[in-house]
């Protein structure tokens, strides 16, 4: 993407961020940043429904972001939603409205994917000299912990605690007491209890913290003279005294504390104190990068050798013993058919190529469980496997394609996977199914130049004269395909 502006949008549980950058001579130059405190997590009710007031705050912000991104092509923007959108029971409605306001698709990402992107944002371009790092990020609704060396992550976890959620739970009226701080601290330590020994066992040479909470606390400690460098346990003890002395968030008078940080400071402080105690952190350095920078760097790497999604698919093939040569044959033919079909398809060509290619690579992944019903087993694995670089929506779409590559296509099963793009699945599944048929013998010999045309719901497939007569198995497979596709309204004509 040299010379091109790209943008990342982070829909966090506390704040929304937009960062715009230009790639020039191999360097990434930040040219614009926007941040608005939306406090999305504060809008969740007891049933995890996002309130209308919180939704309006979010939409108003996204409309402003959308104006900044109006001239951006879809593949130059990546927008991600985190903990609150993962939790919201009405997230489908919220996402539809949010995407309309922003003018670009929004991905809801898993906690593990959030951790990966945070680590990328913090460590990108840093020379660690081979040292192991700890990275922690306290968001509005979740906290991510990661240990890695260089670009490789060794352990990562997303924990259900954040500055907004803990402030709402333990300081709902804004009143701060030592007892309330202790209860929040103990709750955070309990959340860390399943993983803290793993992190302490791994160890690290340097600890970095990202996010608004950590950066704000570091700034306060330095401005108050409670620390000379980063965040320390001694500095946090001074901050706790100041919180208790104030007694209420409105009475907080700490140097460098911004007004919009007051309401969420007690919860964020309790989480940070628990991280120090449970992980035995001596000193935490505030990082310049965070989730939004990680999203940006990840976007820049897409479509090239640094696309983490391709590496993810390769690793899944290895993990589940996929016949890579056969997957490559299916992919080659599927791509040839797609190029012929594109004039008759109302789809984004680049996106169609990506998802059809990944589906071809993984269509037999379910055979690691059993041959019988391997399309169903494969769909389950793809839907539930940890797949760095892929959002929940990506998981659902790929799982639907794997499910639909053989046997009867089940529309309801596709919807049950959470896939909202039924028509795209039907179009791409058609091409994947035909490619699987044409590679049934698993022969390394090149397939014949099949001529495919797509006109509405009619697909015509032509072969060289006499070719099908010499291959009765392929002919029978295609005839069966014509019957199965007819059940979903697609007419397959073999000529």
N, C-alpha and C positions, 0 to 999 in steps of 0.2 A: 504493500500500500504506500509506496514512496510518494511524497509530496501531497498526500491526501489527508484531509482532516477526518478523524475518527472520534467517537464519543462513547462514554460509558455512563450509565445511569444506575445508581444504587438506591433502591427503595428500602431504606433501613427502617427499623422499628421506632427509632427516635427521629432521625433526620433523613431527608432525601438529598442526594448529591448528584451533580452533573460535572463531568470533567471532559474537556475537549482537548485533543492533542493533534499535532501534525508530525508526520514521519519525514525526516529530511536527512539524507546522507547516512542512513542507518541509525539516526538518533531520534528519540522521541521528545518532542518539545511541547510542554503544556501551554496552551494558548488561552484557555478560559476555564473558570470554575464557578459553579453556583451551588449554594447550600441553603436549604430551608428546614427549619425545625417543624416537623409535621406531627410528631408523637403519635404515630399510627397505633402503637401497642396500647396507648391509653384509651383507645376507642373500642377495645374488645370487651364485650360484656361477659356475664357468667357462662353463657353458652358459646362463647368465642365468635359471636357475630360482630362484625365491625359496624360501629354506629354511623348514622348518617352524618353527624358533625365531623367525625374523623375522616369519613370518605370525602366530604366536601373540601376539607383541608388538603387532602391528598390530590384531588382532582384540580383544585386551583393551582397548586404547585406544579403539577404535571403539564397544565396548559401553558404555564410560563416556560417550562423546560421545552415543551413542544414547539413554541415559537422559535427558540434558539436552534432547534434541530430540524426545522421545516425543510431546509435545503439538503438534508443528508439522505443519501441512498440507504435503503434498509440494511444492506450488508456492512454499513459503516457505523452502525449503532448497536450496542448491546445493553439492554436494560434488565436488571435482575431484582427480584423481590426476595426477602429473607424471612426471618422467623415469624413475623406477624402474618404475612401472606401464606406461610406454610400452615399456620394455625387457624386462620379465619374460616369458619364453616361456610360463609357465603363468598368464598374467594373467587368462584367462577364469575359471579356478577361483578364483584369488585374489579377483577382483572379486565373484563370486557370494557367497563367504563374507563379504567385507567389507560388502557391501550388506545382507546378513542381520543382521550385527552392528550396523550403524549404523541400520538401519531406513529408509534412504532410498537412492535411486539414486546411483551414483557415476560421473562422467564421466571418462574418460581423455582428456586434452586434448593437442594437439600442442604442440611447442615454440614455434611462432609464436603460438598462442592463449595460452600461458603468458606470453609476452613482452607481449602486448597487455594482459592482465589485470594484470600487474605495473605497467606504465606507468599504467594507470587507477588502481590503488591508490596509487601514489606521487604522481600529479599531480592527483587529484580535488580540486576546491575550491581549488586554488592559483592565484593570480593571477601569471602569469609575465611580464606586461607585454610579451608578444610575443616573449620570448626563447626561443631554441632550447635544449632540455635534452638531456643525456645521462643515461640511467638504466641502472645495472648491478645485477644481482642474482646473487649466488653461492649456489646451492642445494646440496643434498647430492649431486646427480648431474649437474646441468647449470648453466650460467651464461647468463643472458639479457642482451643488450645492446640498447638502444633509443635512438634519437634522434627527437625530435619537438618540435613547437611547439604549445602549447595542447593540445587533445585529439587532434590529428592526428599519427600516427606516420609518419615519413619513412623510417626504416630500422629493422629489427629482426632479430635473429638469436638462435638458441638453440644453444649450443655444448656439446659433450660433455665437460665438466669441472666438478667440484664438490668441495666440502670433504670429503665422505665418500669418493667414488670416488678422488680423488687421494691422500687419506691412506691408504687401503687399498693403493693401487698403489705408492706411493713410501716409505711409512712403515709397513709391515705389522706390524712388531714394536714400533712406538712409538718406535724409536730415531731421533733427529734429528741429522743431520750437515750441514755446509755443502754437501757433494757431493750428498746427497739433495735438499736444497732447490733446488740449481741444476738438477738433472735435472727436478724437478717444474716449476720455473719455465720451462725451455726447452720442455717438453711443452705447457705452457699457451700459450706464445708461438706454437708451431707451430699450435695449435688456432685461434688468433686470426689467423694469417697470411693466410687468404683474405679477411678482412673489414676488417682494421685500417686500410687506406688509405681505404676507403669512409667510415669514421667520421671519420678525421682530415680528409678532404676536406669533409665536411659541417660540421664544427666545432660548437661549442656555447658558450653563455654560462655555464651552471652545470651541475655534475655531481652527481647524486644516487645513492646506493647503498642498496639495501634488502636484507633478509634477516638471519638471525641472525649469519652470519659477519661481515658488514660492521658491523653494530651492535655486536657483541662487540669487534671490533678497535678501533673508535672509542672505546668505553668504556675499553678497556685503555690506549690511547694517552693519553687525557685523565687517567686515574687515575695513570699513571706519569710525567706531566709531559713526555711526548714530543710533545705537540701541545696547542695552546691552543684550537683550534676543531674542525676536521674531521680527515680522514685525509690525510696528506701523505707524499710519498716519504721525507722525512727521518724522520718518525715510524715508517714501515715499516722503515727501516734499523735503528732502535733495537730494534724488535720482533724482527727477524731475529737480531740479536746475542743477544737473550735466549733465543731458541729454540735456537741453537747452543750457548750456554753451558749450558743445561739438559741437553741431550744425550738426553733422553727425555721423552715426554709426561707421564709420572708425576712427573717432577721439576720441571715447569713451576711457577714461583711468581711470577706476574705479577699485580699489583693488578687487581681486578675480573674476573679470569678465573674463570669458573664451572667446577666439576669436570666437568660433562657436555660442556664445550666443548673440553677438553684434547685428546682423541683425534683430533678433526677439525681442530684449529687449524693444523697444519703444511700440510696440503693446501689449506685455505682461504686461508692466507697466500700460498702460491705462486701461486695463481690471481689473487689481488688484486694482487700485485706485477706479474704479467704484464699485467694490465689497465692498470695505471699506465704501464708501459713501452711497451706496444704502442699504446695509444690516446693516450699523452702527456697523461695527466691530471695537473693541478697539485694540485688539492685535491678531495676527495670528501666531500660532506655526507651524513650518514646520514638517510635518509627515515623518516618515521613510518609511512607506509603500505607495503604489500607485496602479494603475490599474494592473500592472504585478503581484504584490504580491496577489492582490485579485483574479486574474485568477488562480494563483497557488493554493491558499487555496480552491477555488471553485472546482478545479480539484481533489484535495486530498479528498474532501468530496463526490465526485461522486461514485455511486455504494454502498453507505452505508446509514446510518440513516441521514447523513447531506447533502444528495443530494437535492439541492434546487429545482430541476426539479420535483421531486416527490411531494414536498410540493406545488409547483405551480399547478400541475394537481389536487391535492386534493382540493385546494382553488377554482379552476375553477368549479369542480364538485359541490361544495357547493354553489358558487355564482349563478350558472345557474340551480340549482335544479335537478341535474342528479340523476337518480335512481341508487344509489351506489351499491346495492345488484345485480341488473341486470348487471351493468357494470362489476362487479367482476366475475359473471358467464360467461359472454362473454370472459373476459380476460383469465379465467382458461382454457376454451376449446380452445381458440385461441393459447395459449401457448402449450397445448398438441399437437395440430395439427402442430405447428411450429417445435417442436422437431422431429416429424416424417418426416417433409418435408425438414429439413436442409440438409440431404445428397444429395438432388437433387437441392439445391439452391446454387448459387455462390454468397454468401453474407457473410458479417461479422456477425457471430452468435450473439455476444454480442449486437451489434448495432440493429440487427433485433429484438431481444427480447425486448429491451428498447422501440423502436418506436411502435412495435405492441402492447405492454402493454399499453403505453400512449394512442394510438389511440382507443383501446378497452375501456379505462376509459372515453374517451371523445366522443365516437361515437354518443351519443344521446344528446350532449350538445345543439344542435340546436332546440330541442323540446321546449325550453323556449320561442322561437319565435312563432313557429307553427309546428304542426305535418307534415302537407303537405310540402314537400320539406325540411324536417329538416336536411337532409344530406348537402344541399347547405347552409342553415342557419348556420349549425355547422362549415362548412369549412370557412365561412366568419368570424365567431367569433374566431376560432383558428388562422386564418391568421392575424387578427387585434388586438386581445387582448394583453394586456401587460403580458408577460410570463417570469418572472425572470428565468435565467438559459438557456433560449433558444435563439438561433441565428435566423437571418432572414431565413436561410436555413432550420433550424429545424421547424420554423413556416410553411414554404411552404410544407415540407414533411408531417407533421402531418395533415395540412389542406387537402392535397391531399388524405390521407388515410380516413379521415372522409368523404370527398366528395364521395369517391369510395366505401363506405361500403354497399351501396344499389342502386337499380335501375341500369340504363345503365351506364357503365364506359365510361367517356368522356375524351379521351386522350388530346384533345386540352384544355379542362378546367383545367386539371392537369398542363399542361405547362403554362397556363395563370396565375396560382397561383404562378408561379415562381419556381416550382419544376423541377429540372433538372434530377431527378432520377426516370424516368418513369418506368423502368423495376423493380426496387425495390418496387415501389408503387404497380405495378401489382401483384407481388408475395405476398406481405404482405396483400394487399386488398383481394386476393383470400381467404386467411386463415381467415381474419376478417369476410368476407361475410358468409363463411360456419359456423363460430361460431355463428353469429347472427341468421342464419337459425335454427341451432340446439337449440337455446335458445328462439325461437319465443314465446313459451307459458309462458315464464318468471317463470317457475316452479323451486322451490328450489331443486327438485329431481336431483340427479347426472345424467349427460349425459352418454350414453353407451360408451364403449371403441371403438370409431370409429378408423378404421385402414386406414391411409392415406399414399399414396405414390405419389411422384412427379417425373416424367421422362420427362424432356424437358417441352413441353407445354401441357402434358397430366397429369391430376390429377385424381387419382383413389381413391374413398372413399368407404370403405366396412363397413357393419354393421353386428351385430349378426343376424343369420337366423330368419326371421319373424318380426324383430323389425320395419322395415319401413312399413310392411303390416298393423301393428296396429296403425300407425300414418300417416294417409293420408295427413294431412296438411303439415307435414315435407316433405313427398314425393313430394308433389306438389311444395313446395318452392324450393327443390333441383332440380327438373326438370326445373323450371323457371331459376334457377341459371345457369344450364347447357346451356340454350339458351342464356342468357345474356353474360356469359363468352365466349361463342363461337364467339360472335361479336368482341372480342378483341384477338382472336386466341388461347384461352385456351379451351382444351377439358376436360370436367368434366364427368367422368365415375362413375355411382352409382352402386355399387354391393352389 
